[in-house]
Amino acid sequence: MPWQRPRHGAFAPSDGLAEKPNGPHSCAICCCVFSLIGVIFLSLLSAHFSSDSLFVEYEGDRAEAASNLSTAAVLYAVTMVISAFFWVRGVLRARAGSRAGAGGFANRRHA
């Protein structure tokens, strides 16, 4: 089967979920984690800009910069929610496939 190619070396998956066509995708996991980091970072920057912190020097309008940082944090949060949805969906599909039998969803035959 095309999705079950052999993997060798240090980067071989340990749980086998990456080899299944209905397992969680690493893209969803990566996007969720990096979006969480982006939300935290941008929220902290926005808080520093809106509180006239001495740690951040800025020549322009600080209120506008804080507003733009908050907007970017919200967009990252939306991306995080979408990525988390696909991550959880992949995990649930993989669990349902392992309960359905050895083949999961991919090897079911419809009459």
N, CA, C and O atoms as CSV, one atom per row, in Angstrom:
chain,resi,resn,atom,element,x,y,z
A,1,MET,N,N,0.840,-1.174,0.000
A,1,MET,CA,C,0.000,0.000,0.000
A,1,MET,C,C,0.886,1.238,0.000
A,1,MET,O,O,1.928,1.239,0.656
A,2,PRO,N,N,0.509,2.275,-0.705
A,2,PRO,CA,C,1.412,3.409,-0.897
A,2,PRO,C,C,1.718,4.190,0.368
A,2,PRO,O,O,2.788,4.794,0.452
A,3,TRP,N,N,0.822,4.209,1.372
A,3,TRP,CA,C,1.089,4.998,2.568
A,3,TRP,C,C,1.926,4.235,3.591
A,3,TRP,O,O,2.339,4.814,4.595
A,4,GLN,N,N,2.182,2.957,3.360
A,4,GLN,CA,C,2.941,2.164,4.318
A,4,GLN,C,C,4.330,1.844,3.782
A,4,GLN,O,O,4.699,0.675,3.663
A,5,ARG,N,N,5.085,2.857,3.466
A,5,ARG,CA,C,6.445,2.636,3.009
A,5,ARG,C,C,7.357,2.435,4.222
A,5,ARG,O,O,7.108,3.024,5.274
A,6,PRO,N,N,8.381,1.637,4.101
A,6,PRO,CA,C,9.249,1.389,5.256
A,6,PRO,C,C,10.047,2.622,5.627
A,6,PRO,O,O,10.518,3.362,4.764
A,7,ARG,N,N,10.191,2.830,6.923
A,7,ARG,CA,C,10.980,3.957,7.423
A,7,ARG,C,C,12.047,3.406,8.338
A,7,ARG,O,O,11.773,2.577,9.205
A,8,HIS,N,N,13.255,3.868,8.141
A,8,HIS,CA,C,14.373,3.392,8.926
A,8,HIS,C,C,15.132,4.585,9.482
A,8,HIS,O,O,15.012,5.700,8.973
A,9,GLY,N,N,15.907,4.350,10.518
A,9,GLY,CA,C,16.774,5.389,11.058
A,9,GLY,C,C,16.166,6.097,12.249
A,9,GLY,O,O,15.211,5.624,12.865
A,10,ALA,N,N,16.748,7.246,12.556
A,10,ALA,CA,C,16.365,7.986,13.755
A,10,ALA,C,C,15.004,8.655,13.625
A,10,ALA,O,O,14.400,9.004,14.640
A,11,PHE,N,N,14.502,8.846,12.404
A,11,PHE,CA,C,13.259,9.570,12.217
A,11,PHE,C,C,12.073,8.642,12.001
A,11,PHE,O,O,11.025,9.094,11.541
A,12,ALA,N,N,12.205,7.370,12.317
A,12,ALA,CA,C,11.103,6.434,12.171
A,12,ALA,C,C,10.053,6.708,13.240
A,12,ALA,O,O,10.406,6.936,14.397
A,13,PRO,N,N,8.760,6.692,12.877
A,13,PRO,CA,C,7.726,6.963,13.872
A,13,PRO,C,C,7.654,5.842,14.895
A,13,PRO,O,O,7.793,4.668,14.553
A,14,SER,N,N,7.438,6.208,16.146
A,14,SER,CA,C,7.417,5.208,17.207
A,14,SER,C,C,6.023,4.653,17.456
A,14,SER,O,O,5.895,3.516,17.909
A,15,ASP,N,N,4.971,5.422,17.172
A,15,ASP,CA,C,3.627,4.943,17.475
A,15,ASP,C,C,2.896,4.392,16.266
A,15,ASP,O,O,1.837,3.785,16.423
A,16,GLY,N,N,3.415,4.579,15.080
A,16,GLY,CA,C,2.794,4.041,13.881
A,16,GLY,C,C,1.637,4.867,13.353
A,16,GLY,O,O,1.099,4.526,12.299
A,17,LEU,N,N,1.221,5.933,14.025
A,17,LEU,CA,C,0.094,6.719,13.559
A,17,LEU,C,C,0.413,7.498,12.293
A,17,LEU,O,O,-0.486,7.798,11.507
A,18,ALA,N,N,1.681,7.829,12.089
A,18,ALA,CA,C,2.051,8.603,10.901
A,18,ALA,C,C,1.954,7.766,9.641
A,18,ALA,O,O,1.895,8.319,8.542
A,19,GLU,N,N,1.937,6.450,9.771
A,19,GLU,CA,C,1.875,5.587,8.598
A,19,GLU,C,C,0.449,5.335,8.137
A,19,GLU,O,O,0.243,4.863,7.019
A,20,LYS,N,N,-0.527,5.632,8.958
A,20,LYS,CA,C,-1.913,5.393,8.605
A,20,LYS,C,C,-2.463,6.577,7.823
A,20,LYS,O,O,-2.103,7.718,8.111
A,21,PRO,N,N,-3.326,6.335,6.840
A,21,PRO,CA,C,-3.871,7.448,6.071
A,21,PRO,C,C,-4.847,8.302,6.878
A,21,PRO,O,O,-5.141,9.430,6.482
A,22,ASN,N,N,-5.348,7.798,7.982
A,22,ASN,CA,C,-6.307,8.556,8.772
A,22,ASN,C,C,-5.736,8.962,10.119
A,22,ASN,O,O,-6.500,9.308,11.021
A,23,GLY,N,N,-4.430,8.933,10.287
A,23,GLY,CA,C,-3.789,9.352,11.536
A,23,GLY,C,C,-3.613,10.854,11.576
A,23,GLY,O,O,-3.889,11.538,10.591
A,24,PRO,N,N,-3.157,11.376,12.706
A,24,PRO,CA,C,-2.947,12.831,12.795
A,24,PRO,C,C,-1.801,13.262,11.890
A,24,PRO,O,O,-0.783,12.577,11.793
A,25,HIS,N,N,-1.971,14.382,11.240
A,25,HIS,CA,C,-0.950,14.896,10.339
A,25,HIS,C,C,0.008,15.791,11.108
A,25,HIS,O,O,-0.404,16.564,11.974
A,26,SER,N,N,1.276,15.680,10.787
A,26,SER,CA,C,2.272,16.480,11.503
A,26,SER,C,C,2.115,17.967,11.206
A,26,SER,O,O,2.554,18.796,12.003
A,27,CYS,N,N,1.513,18.321,10.098
A,27,CYS,CA,C,1.280,19.731,9.774
A,27,CYS,C,C,0.325,20.367,10.791
A,27,CYS,O,O,0.546,21.494,11.233
A,28,ALA,N,N,-0.728,19.647,11.155
A,28,ALA,CA,C,-1.684,20.178,12.138
A,28,ALA,C,C,-1.033,20.355,13.498
A,28,ALA,O,O,-1.286,21.340,14.192
A,29,ILE,N,N,-0.193,19.401,13.877
A,29,ILE,CA,C,0.497,19.484,15.161
A,29,ILE,C,C,1.457,20.670,15.163
A,29,ILE,O,O,1.475,21.456,16.109
A,30,CYS,N,N,2.249,20.797,14.108
A,30,CYS,CA,C,3.230,21.877,14.003
A,30,CYS,C,C,2.539,23.245,13.991
A,30,CYS,O,O,2.965,24.161,14.695
A,31,CYS,N,N,1.489,23.384,13.204
A,31,CYS,CA,C,0.772,24.663,13.131
A,31,CYS,C,C,0.141,25.025,14.465
A,31,CYS,O,O,0.142,26.193,14.854
A,32,CYS,N,N,-0.394,24.045,15.164
A,32,CYS,CA,C,-1.023,24.310,16.463
A,32,CYS,C,C,0.006,24.794,17.480
A,32,CYS,O,O,-0.240,25.758,18.204
A,33,VAL,N,N,1.153,24.127,17.535
A,33,VAL,CA,C,2.183,24.505,18.505
A,33,VAL,C,C,2.761,25.883,18.187
A,33,VAL,O,O,2.895,26.719,19.080
A,34,PHE,N,N,3.101,26.122,16.925
A,34,PHE,CA,C,3.677,27.413,16.563
A,34,PHE,C,C,2.659,28.546,16.685
A,34,PHE,O,O,3.034,29.674,17.004
A,35,SER,N,N,1.386,28.268,16.437
A,35,SER,CA,C,0.358,29.290,16.618
A,35,SER,C,C,0.198,29.644,18.084
A,35,SER,O,O,-0.009,30.810,18.423
A,36,LEU,N,N,0.291,28.643,18.965
A,36,LEU,CA,C,0.227,28.915,20.398
A,36,LEU,C,C,1.384,29.818,20.829
A,36,LEU,O,O,1.189,30.760,21.597
A,37,ILE,N,N,2.580,29.528,20.333
A,37,ILE,CA,C,3.742,30.364,20.637
A,37,ILE,C,C,3.527,31.785,20.103
A,37,ILE,O,O,3.847,32.762,20.780
A,38,GLY,N,N,2.984,31.891,18.886
A,38,GLY,CA,C,2.710,33.207,18.309
A,38,GLY,C,C,1.680,33.994,19.094
A,38,GLY,O,O,1.829,35.203,19.277
A,39,VAL,N,N,0.634,33.324,19.562
A,39,VAL,CA,C,-0.397,34.007,20.362
A,39,VAL,C,C,0.206,34.543,21.655
A,39,VAL,O,O,-0.056,35.683,22.041
A,40,ILE,N,N,1.005,33.731,22.316
A,40,ILE,CA,C,1.618,34.166,23.578
A,40,ILE,C,C,2.558,35.338,23.340
A,40,ILE,O,O,2.495,36.343,24.049
A,41,PHE,N,N,3.432,35.211,22.340
A,41,PHE,CA,C,4.412,36.261,22.060
A,41,PHE,C,C,3.742,37.571,21.667
A,41,PHE,O,O,4.091,38.627,22.196
A,42,LEU,N,N,2.782,37.515,20.743
A,42,LEU,CA,C,2.121,38.737,20.288
A,42,LEU,C,C,1.261,39.365,21.383
A,42,LEU,O,O,1.150,40.589,21.454
A,43,SER,N,N,0.656,38.545,22.232
A,43,SER,CA,C,-0.128,39.089,23.346
A,43,SER,C,C,0.767,39.814,24.349
A,43,SER,O,O,0.408,40.878,24.854
A,44,LEU,N,N,1.924,39.238,24.632
A,44,LEU,CA,C,2.859,39.912,25.541
A,44,LEU,C,C,3.377,41.219,24.949
A,44,LEU,O,O,3.488,42.222,25.654
A,45,LEU,N,N,3.693,41.208,23.656
A,45,LEU,CA,C,4.131,42.446,23.008
A,45,LEU,C,C,3.027,43.499,23.019
A,45,LEU,O,O,3.294,44.675,23.266
A,46,SER,N,N,1.808,43.090,22.758
A,46,SER,CA,C,0.687,44.022,22.773
A,46,SER,C,C,0.491,44.616,24.165
A,46,SER,O,O,0.206,45.805,24.303
A,47,ALA,N,N,0.644,43.785,25.193
A,47,ALA,CA,C,0.516,44.291,26.559
A,47,ALA,C,C,1.624,45.293,26.880
A,47,ALA,O,O,1.375,46.296,27.549
A,48,HIS,N,N,2.837,45.033,26.409
A,48,HIS,CA,C,3.934,45.974,26.646
A,48,HIS,C,C,3.702,47.294,25.905
A,48,HIS,O,O,3.977,48.367,26.443
A,49,PHE,N,N,3.203,47.213,24.688
A,49,PHE,CA,C,2.964,48.445,23.920
A,49,PHE,C,C,1.819,49.261,24.503
A,49,PHE,O,O,1.877,50.491,24.506
A,50,SER,N,N,0.784,48.599,24.994
A,50,SER,CA,C,-0.365,49.353,25.502
A,50,SER,C,C,-0.125,49.912,26.909
A,50,SER,O,O,-0.835,50.824,27.334
A,51,SER,N,N,0.865,49.380,27.637
A,51,SER,CA,C,1.105,49.856,28.996
A,51,SER,C,C,2.255,50.857,29.078
A,51,SER,O,O,2.704,51.173,30.179
A,52,ASP,N,N,2.731,51.353,27.973
A,52,ASP,CA,C,3.862,52.293,27.929
A,52,ASP,C,C,5.067,51.756,28.707
A,52,ASP,O,O,5.657,52.445,29.539
A,53,SER,N,N,5.399,50.534,28.412
A,53,SER,CA,C,6.514,49.878,29.093
A,53,SER,C,C,7.838,50.524,28.710
A,53,SER,O,O,8.021,50.955,27.571
A,54,LEU,N,N,8.750,50.588,29.654
A,54,LEU,CA,C,10.071,51.154,29.378
A,54,LEU,C,C,10.974,50.162,28.639
A,54,LEU,O,O,12.033,50.540,28.138
A,55,PHE,N,N,10.557,48.898,28.573
A,55,PHE,CA,C,11.379,47.880,27.924
A,55,PHE,C,C,11.276,47.909,26.402
A,55,PHE,O,O,12.124,47.339,25.715
A,56,VAL,N,N,10.245,48.567,25.867
A,56,VAL,CA,C,10.031,48.618,24.422
A,56,VAL,C,C,10.100,50.070,23.973
A,56,VAL,O,O,9.318,50.905,24.427
A,57,GLU,N,N,11.039,50.367,23.082
A,57,GLU,CA,C,11.142,51.710,22.508
A,57,GLU,C,C,10.512,51.693,21.129
A,57,GLU,O,O,10.815,50.832,20.302
A,58,TYR,N,N,9.631,52.657,20.892
A,58,TYR,CA,C,8.926,52.717,19.616
A,58,TYR,C,C,8.666,54.177,19.289
A,58,TYR,O,O,8.205,54.940,20.138
A,59,GLU,N,N,8.962,54.559,18.059
A,59,GLU,CA,C,8.838,55.957,17.651
A,59,GLU,C,C,7.429,56.323,17.207
A,59,GLU,O,O,7.036,57.486,17.301
A,60,GLY,N,N,6.665,55.350,16.724
A,60,GLY,CA,C,5.337,55.645,16.178
A,60,GLY,C,C,4.254,55.652,17.241
A,60,GLY,O,O,4.523,55.788,18.434
A,61,ASP,N,N,3.021,55.501,16.776
A,61,ASP,CA,C,1.842,55.491,17.651
A,61,ASP,C,C,1.765,54.143,18.372
A,61,ASP,O,O,1.555,53.106,17.742
A,62,ARG,N,N,1.935,54.164,19.679
A,62,ARG,CA,C,1.966,52.930,20.466
A,62,ARG,C,C,0.590,52.269,20.539
A,62,ARG,O,O,0.504,51.042,20.575
A,63,ALA,N,N,-0.470,53.046,20.561
A,63,ALA,CA,C,-1.828,52.484,20.634
A,63,ALA,C,C,-2.167,51.727,19.353
A,63,ALA,O,O,-2.765,50.652,19.395
A,64,GLU,N,N,-1.778,52.302,18.215
A,64,GLU,CA,C,-2.028,51.625,16.940
A,64,GLU,C,C,-1.212,50.340,16.834
A,64,GLU,O,O,-1.708,49.324,16.349
A,65,ALA,N,N,0.036,50.388,17.287
A,65,ALA,CA,C,0.876,49.194,17.265
A,65,ALA,C,C,0.303,48.104,18.166
A,65,ALA,O,O,0.315,46.929,17.801
A,66,ALA,N,N,-0.202,48.487,19.347
A,66,ALA,CA,C,-0.812,47.513,20.254
A,66,ALA,C,C,-2.067,46.903,19.639
A,66,ALA,O,O,-2.324,45.710,19.796
A,67,SER,N,N,-2.844,47.722,18.943
A,67,SER,CA,C,-4.041,47.220,18.273
A,67,SER,C,C,-3.677,46.239,17.158
A,67,SER,O,O,-4.314,45.194,17.017
A,68,ASN,N,N,-2.668,46.569,16.376
A,68,ASN,CA,C,-2.233,45.675,15.300
A,68,ASN,C,C,-1.678,44.365,15.850
A,68,ASN,O,O,-1.910,43.304,15.271
A,69,LEU,N,N,-0.950,44.427,16.958
A,69,LEU,CA,C,-0.431,43.209,17.576
A,69,LEU,C,C,-1.570,42.346,18.119
A,69,LEU,O,O,-1.515,41.120,18.021
A,70,SER,N,N,-2.583,42.960,18.679
A,70,SER,CA,C,-3.740,42.210,19.172
A,70,SER,C,C,-4.490,41.533,18.030
A,70,SER,O,O,-4.939,40.395,18.168
A,71,THR,N,N,-4.627,42.227,16.907
A,71,THR,CA,C,-5.274,41.643,15.737
A,71,THR,C,C,-4.489,40.443,15.225
A,71,THR,O,O,-5.077,39.419,14.876
A,72,ALA,N,N,-3.171,40.562,15.179
A,72,ALA,CA,C,-2.337,39.449,14.739
A,72,ALA,C,C,-2.442,38.268,15.710
A,72,ALA,O,O,-2.431,37.115,15.280
A,73,ALA,N,N,-2.543,38.543,17.008
A,73,ALA,CA,C,-2.693,37.474,17.995
A,73,ALA,C,C,-4.020,36.740,17.811
A,73,ALA,O,O,-4.086,35.520,17.962
A,74,VAL,N,N,-5.070,37.482,17.487
A,74,VAL,CA,C,-6.367,36.851,17.240
A,74,VAL,C,C,-6.304,35.964,16.000
A,74,VAL,O,O,-6.861,34.867,15.998
A,75,LEU,N,N,-5.637,36.423,14.956
A,75,LEU,CA,C,-5.504,35.609,13.746
A,75,LEU,C,C,-4.706,34.336,14.017
A,75,LEU,O,O,-5.038,33.270,13.500
A,76,TYR,N,N,-3.664,34.447,14.819
A,76,TYR,CA,C,-2.909,33.255,15.213
A,76,TYR,C,C,-3.784,32.319,16.049
A,76,TYR,O,O,-3.674,31.100,15.923
A,77,ALA,N,N,-4.645,32.871,16.894
A,77,ALA,CA,C,-5.538,32.038,17.707
A,77,ALA,C,C,-6.530,31.280,16.830
A,77,ALA,O,O,-6.830,30.116,17.095
A,78,VAL,N,N,-7.039,31.934,15.790
A,78,VAL,CA,C,-7.941,31.259,14.850
A,78,VAL,C,C,-7.214,30.114,14.157
A,78,VAL,O,O,-7.761,29.020,14.017
A,79,THR,N,N,-5.981,30.366,13.724
A,79,THR,CA,C,-5.182,29.310,13.104
A,79,THR,C,C,-4.939,28.168,14.078
A,79,THR,O,O,-4.968,27.002,13.685
A,80,MET,N,N,-4.702,28.489,15.339
A,80,MET,CA,C,-4.471,27.457,16.349
A,80,MET,C,C,-5.720,26.599,16.548
A,80,MET,O,O,-5.609,25.380,16.677
A,81,VAL,N,N,-6.892,27.203,16.576
A,81,VAL,CA,C,-8.134,26.456,16.765
A,81,VAL,C,C,-8.387,25.523,15.580
A,81,VAL,O,O,-8.767,24.367,15.767
A,82,ILE,N,N,-8.178,26.018,14.379
A,82,ILE,CA,C,-8.367,25.183,13.187
A,82,ILE,C,C,-7.375,24.025,13.184
A,82,ILE,O,O,-7.754,22.892,12.887
A,83,SER,N,N,-6.128,24.290,13.505
A,83,SER,CA,C,-5.110,23.241,13.541
A,83,SER,C,C,-5.402,22.222,14.636
A,83,SER,O,O,-5.214,21.023,14.429
A,84,ALA,N,N,-5.859,22.681,15.797
A,84,ALA,CA,C,-6.205,21.766,16.882
A,84,ALA,C,C,-7.379,20.878,16.493
A,84,ALA,O,O,-7.424,19.706,16.866
A,85,PHE,N,N,-8.326,21.434,15.745
A,85,PHE,CA,C,-9.450,20.636,15.266
A,85,PHE,C,C,-8.961,19.482,14.396
A,85,PHE,O,O,-9.376,18.339,14.586
A,86,PHE,N,N,-8.073,19.781,13.437
A,86,PHE,CA,C,-7.581,18.724,12.556
A,86,PHE,C,C,-6.680,17.738,13.291
A,86,PHE,O,O,-6.641,16.558,12.941
A,87,TRP,N,N,-5.959,18.207,14.299
A,87,TRP,CA,C,-5.121,17.328,15.111
A,87,TRP,C,C,-5.988,16.327,15.885
A,87,TRP,O,O,-5.734,15.123,15.859
A,88,VAL,N,N,-7.007,16.839,16.568
A,88,VAL,CA,C,-7.898,15.975,17.343
A,88,VAL,C,C,-8.683,15.048,16.415
A,88,VAL,O,O,-8.893,13.878,16.732
A,89,ARG,N,N,-9.108,15.569,15.288
A,89,ARG,CA,C,-9.832,14.740,14.320
A,89,ARG,C,C,-8.978,13.579,13.836
A,89,ARG,O,O,-9.478,12.461,13.708
A,90,GLY,N,N,-7.707,13.820,13.566
A,90,GLY,CA,C,-6.816,12.751,13.134
A,90,GLY,C,C,-6.589,11.713,14.214
A,90,GLY,O,O,-6.540,10.516,13.929
A,91,VAL,N,N,-6.449,12.162,15.455
A,91,VAL,CA,C,-6.255,11.218,16.568
A,91,VAL,C,C,-7.503,10.366,16.756
A,91,VAL,O,O,-7.397,9.153,16.943
A,92,LEU,N,N,-8.684,10.979,16.711
A,92,LEU,CA,C,-9.928,10.226,16.890
A,92,LEU,C,C,-10.157,9.242,15.755
A,92,LEU,O,O,-10.636,8.131,15.981
A,93,ARG,N,N,-9.821,9.637,14.549
A,93,ARG,CA,C,-9.954,8.709,13.419
A,93,ARG,C,C,-8.990,7.538,13.541
A,93,ARG,O,O,-9.343,6.404,13.215
A,94,ALA,N,N,-7.780,7.805,14.006
A,94,ALA,CA,C,-6.811,6.727,14.166
A,94,ALA,C,C,-7.262,5.763,15.253
A,94,ALA,O,O,-7.105,4.551,15.105
A,95,ARG,N,N,-7.819,6.281,16.341
A,95,ARG,CA,C,-8.319,5.406,17.407
A,95,ARG,C,C,-9.517,4.599,16.935
A,95,ARG,O,O,-9.628,3.413,17.247
A,96,ALA,N,N,-10.411,5.225,16.187
A,96,ALA,CA,C,-11.576,4.501,15.669
A,96,ALA,C,C,-11.143,3.437,14.669
A,96,ALA,O,O,-11.743,2.364,14.602
A,97,GLY,N,N,-10.111,3.728,13.899
A,97,GLY,CA,C,-9.607,2.746,12.939
A,97,GLY,C,C,-8.956,1.570,13.625
A,97,GLY,O,O,-9.069,0.442,13.146
A,98,SER,N,N,-8.274,1.800,14.737
A,98,SER,CA,C,-7.639,0.689,15.440
A,98,SER,C,C,-8.674,-0.159,16.160
A,98,SER,O,O,-8.437,-1.347,16.380
A,99,ARG,N,N,-9.811,0.410,16.533
A,99,ARG,CA,C,-10.879,-0.375,17.154
A,99,ARG,C,C,-11.678,-1.151,16.123
A,99,ARG,O,O,-12.259,-2.188,16.442
A,100,ALA,N,N,-11.714,-0.656,14.875
A,100,ALA,CA,C,-12.527,-1.298,13.846
A,100,ALA,C,C,-11.893,-2.578,13.327
A,100,ALA,O,O,-12.577,-3.388,12.702
A,101,GLY,N,N,-10.635,-2.776,13.565
A,101,GLY,CA,C,-9.957,-3.972,13.088
A,101,GLY,C,C,-8.558,-3.634,12.666
A,101,GLY,O,O,-8.111,-2.498,12.824
A,102,ALA,N,N,-7.867,-4.605,12.133
A,102,ALA,CA,C,-6.467,-4.401,11.763
A,102,ALA,C,C,-6.318,-3.405,10.631
A,102,ALA,O,O,-5.325,-2.678,10.585
A,103,GLY,N,N,-7.274,-3.349,9.718
A,103,GLY,CA,C,-7.139,-2.491,8.560
A,103,GLY,C,C,-7.655,-1.090,8.762
A,103,GLY,O,O,-7.248,-0.179,8.041
A,104,GLY,N,N,-8.528,-0.888,9.709
A,104,GLY,CA,C,-9.089,0.433,9.915
A,104,GLY,C,C,-10.051,0.823,8.810
A,104,GLY,O,O,-10.705,-0.038,8.222
A,105,PHE,N,N,-10.142,2.111,8.523
A,105,PHE,CA,C,-11.067,2.596,7.495
A,105,PHE,C,C,-10.611,2.239,6.092
A,105,PHE,O,O,-11.446,2.034,5.211
A,106,ALA,N,N,-9.336,2.162,5.870
A,106,ALA,CA,C,-8.812,2.016,4.516
A,106,ALA,C,C,-9.075,0.643,3.931
A,106,ALA,O,O,-9.234,0.521,2.716
A,107,ASN,N,N,-9.127,-0.393,4.749
A,107,ASN,CA,C,-9.255,-1.750,4.228
A,107,ASN,C,C,-10.661,-2.309,4.340
A,107,ASN,O,O,-10.845,-3.512,4.151
A,108,ARG,N,N,-11.643,-1.506,4.632
A,108,ARG,CA,C,-13.014,-1.997,4.687
A,108,ARG,C,C,-13.532,-2.182,3.282
A,108,ARG,O,O,-13.293,-1.358,2.399
A,109,ARG,N,N,-14.249,-3.279,3.083
A,109,ARG,CA,C,-14.858,-3.534,1.767
A,109,ARG,C,C,-16.350,-3.286,1.868
A,109,ARG,O,O,-17.028,-3.760,2.779
A,110,HIS,N,N,-16.830,-2.536,0.909
A,110,HIS,CA,C,-18.264,-2.239,0.887
A,110,HIS,C,C,-18.924,-3.146,-0.122
A,110,HIS,O,O,-18.431,-3.314,-1.237
A,111,ALA,N,N,-20.044,-3.733,0.271
A,111,ALA,CA,C,-20.738,-4.670,-0.621
A,111,ALA,C,C,-21.664,-3.954,-1.557
A,111,ALA,O,O,-22.327,-4.590,-2.376
